[in-house]
Amino acid sequence: MSERDRALWSLSAHELGLAYANGLSPVNAVQSNLSRIREINPRLNAIITLDETGALRAAEASARRWKEARPIGPLDGVSFTVKDNIFVAGLRATWGSRLYCDFVPEDDEAPVRRLREAGAIILGKTNVPEFTLHGFTDNALFGTTGNPWDPKLTPGGSSGGAVASVASGMAAFALGTDGGGSVRRPAAHTGLVGFKPSRDMVPRGRGFPAILHNFEVIGPIARCVDDVMLVMAAMSGEAWTRSTNLAAPERPRIAYAPSFGGAPVDPVIRRAVDETLARAMSLGLDVETIAPFDLADPLSAIWPVISQTGVAWLLDQHEGGDRMVSPAIAEMAAAGKPLTARDYLAALDAIAEMARAFERLFARFDFLMTPATAAMPWPAADSHPATIGGVAVGPRGHAVFTPLANALGFPALSVPCRIEDDTLPIGLQIMAARDRDWQLLTFARVHENRLFVHKWPKWPT
């Protein structure tokens, strides 16, 4: 897509702000988004609740502010979507489950409220797997979401609808949640920038029950790092301000783990990430490969305890709940029922031990880089790939690199590697020590154009 003939729906949040300052009306931009939604969404099934009336009303208010030279800030008039497990006042929030099919919250969660107050415009809610617990996006209420690069393939999960809305140009950015990689892996599968903030960096307030302990956070999905930073500045709290006051490393020390515990990685991903790291070293960055890397090995035992007990507890709150959910969720709940408080506390103790090991790692290095996902996108209706690189894997085989940041509260970013024209997107994950969010994003922004690149999918045109 050339600069000369770019449609308004293709502009980034940063570009829209500049265009509004030069006379473009937010009404025209939002109308372009809505036209794009009408054209593309039926083929992708990304947005499952559309608020066209509310979006146009907010765009008209924004247009008046820009015309009177009193915009609220750089996101005034910029459109975005909200993942269906995040509360938006007056819009249905189903969490992808029949248990909540008619639930309409009365209040915004705090990040949504802050973005509204910044003038950003909500287009609608995006599709999720049930209870946002799977790495693909499908549920009994709304069906399957496709990847804009190839609708027959998955965009990942659980923020699959969110990334599909941004990668296809339906919205400038999206709000997702990340409890084990649910922002970063879908961003990797669709060629976007996906950020999982540090724990407590983005205050949430009242929302759906926390079934993943304190692992899950709200994070932005966009087409460039600049946009992620704009959203973070608008919706975060005091912790973000403190992070911006910390100096960025002048010569960052980078650890690169090509695999966790010897788990298989698709050769296409391994090659693209290796080439990205080689390019980084050619630019003078200090990169040390650590292999084997086994510091994250305890997660394979921790994750089932946290997720299964959380689902079992949730269904206990709903009489007959196990009959209202998918078989996969019912199986998780059944597996969680026999687990005890001793099992749960042992998992938390293992997390604390891991935290001590990673404190030592981040005393030596500023950033840890890994592939964002171990597998390329697979068929959209399948829950996970059965094999990776010819090796049989289980349901979490594709997700080995991401849950670490959730368990330990680290900030983590997925950025799109440079790829050949005929290659599906591939993401590189960058992690930093807790509360080093601004330093991580600043590093990525400095090197974005040299190491990472956003590309539009050839489909849809």
Secondary structure, DSSP 8 states (H G I E B T S, - for coil): --STT--GGG--HHHHHHHHHTT--HHHHHHHHHHHHHHHHHHH--EEEE-HHHHHHHHHHHHHHHHTT--SSTTTT-EEEEETTS--TTS---TTSGGGTT---SS--HHHHHHHHTT-EEEEEE---GGG-SSS-EETTTEE--BTTBTTB---SSSHHHHHHHHTTS-SEEEEEESSSTTHHHHHHHT-EEEE--TTSS---S-S--SSTT--EEEEEESSHHHHHHHHHHH--HHHHHHHTS---SS-EEEE-S-STT----HHHHHHHHHHHHHHHHTT-EEEE--S--TTTTHHHHHHHHHHHHHHHHHHTSTTGGGTS-HHHHHHHHHHTT--HHHHHHHHHHHHHHHHHHHHHHHH-SEEEEES-SS---BTTSSS-SEETTEE--TTGGGTTSHHHHHHT--EEEEEB---TTS---EEEEEESTT-HHHHHHHHHHHHHHHB-----SS--
